């Protein structure tokens, strides 16, 4: 059986976004239990030149929904380009991204390996064929930001592990 573009994007992004929703719940509980200001943790980063946790979450949710959404050729949901200051807001962003990804159908995404995927990032126009977009840009960026968000939370003592990161298949 061939591995489809739907399987490569929708199923993977949905699984990871679902994991992110659960991880954000654990982060909120951690902050409440330890009396840590959520805004402080969301402003944390691993190195001075890295994005904050809130921006890592924003980037992860953007790549998680935009990667399969661009392949599907549907209108992408409009999310504010601001970093969240609470885990409730971050969770809402992740959940809405997950809901969007789950709305995509196999017919919309399969067969897009050679589709031209073009968008504007800032002032720069980006363009890839579908398969290259997924392999070289969409999923690598998605997993980079997912992993970095996980690492910041783990580094700050949130009780999460590999199973949390992997989520439920």
Buried (B, 14 or more C-beta within 10 A) or exposed (E): EEEBBBBBBBBBBBBBBBBBBBBBEBBBEBBEEEEBEBBEBBBBBBEEEEBBBBBBBBBBBBBBBBBBBBBBEBEEEEBEEEBBBBBEBBBBBBBBBBEBBEBBEEEBBBBBBEBEBEEEEEEEEEEBBBBBBBEEBBBEBBBBBBBBBBBBBBEBEBEBEEEBBEBEE
